[in-house]
Amino acid sequence: MTTKAERTTVYIVETVAPIFNKLGYVGTSMSDLTEATGLTKGALYGNFENKEALAIAAFEYNSKLLLDAIDVQINSEGTALEKLATLLDFYRHYDEFTLPMGGCPVLNVGVDAKHNNKLLAAAAKEVAKTIEGKIALTLENGINAAEIKLPVTPLQFAKQLYTMIQGAIAMATITEDRKYLLNTITYLEYLISNEIKK
């Protein structure tokens, strides 16, 4: 049974997470947060030490949604190749998945916090590395099952794969043209089926 204070904390984080993700740490004002939550500044700071603590909780909330969704894809039934296909299909619709959270949290927070908040920047970097690690493990399992052949280590290939996906997300976001994302995913599917599939 959760207490009223715990429910309030959860409500605050869920409400402000998309705001921080859209507007950034510096761009988000206390009035943005009080207006969205309907709570006073005092009530917000009664639950969080300061704005930075609230921003980090908001990023952790969004990144958990993302990592949980990725886990669903790569822990699905099937071979490593099928898991990679499922993951790429998830990224094909990534803009729709991230719409309620205000866009890609790794991209938004990673770029926004780079020069103004070391803790948030480090958290975004950690999530990116975690995703690369999950992809690398899937590739390694595919190698061990003799489904996949790689010219480089699984981690190196995973980093390149994720770089291409994130680059496509960035370009689709900047240009408001999801073809960048769709075309990149189609290319990666071709690459996997023609270059690394045994």
Phi, psi and omega in degrees: 000123180274149178277168178298320180298318179294319179295322178296317179300313179299315179301315181299310183298312180299324183284318185272344183305311179294332182291310177300320183294323180281312190268342182085168183296309181290320184289343180272120180263162177298326179294326174300318185286318180291322179295317182292318185273338186075015181250159178280165176302319179298321179293321178296314182283350172286337180258336181226140185301319182198182181299321181297317179298321179291319179296319179293318177298322179294316178296317179299322178296310180296318182290329176294319175302316181293310182295322177297319180294320178295319178301321178301318182292311187273353174257010179288166178295151173122182181283170177300321178296320179293324178294319177297320178296319179295319179296316179296323178294324174300314181290336175300328181251021186299322180298324178289320180297318186273353181306311181296336180267004176087022180110184182290119181293327180294313180294306186300307184286322179302316180283313184298317187274351186310318185248004182226355178203100186297322182295315179294318179299318179294322179295318179295318178299319180297319179295317178300316179295323179297316180296316177302319179296321179295319178293318180299319180296320177297317178296316179299318177298323178293322177295314181297331179269007180059035176260333190233143171236133182236142177279348182226180178292156178304320181293319179297317179294319180298318179299317180293317179300312182292325176300316180294320179295312182294324176297319178294321178297316180299313182293321178296323179290312183296315186269350186057039180230105186287355176299329176303317180289311182299315182293322179293318179296318177300317178297317181295324176298317178298313181302314181294315184285335184254338185248325185247346177289131181285000000 
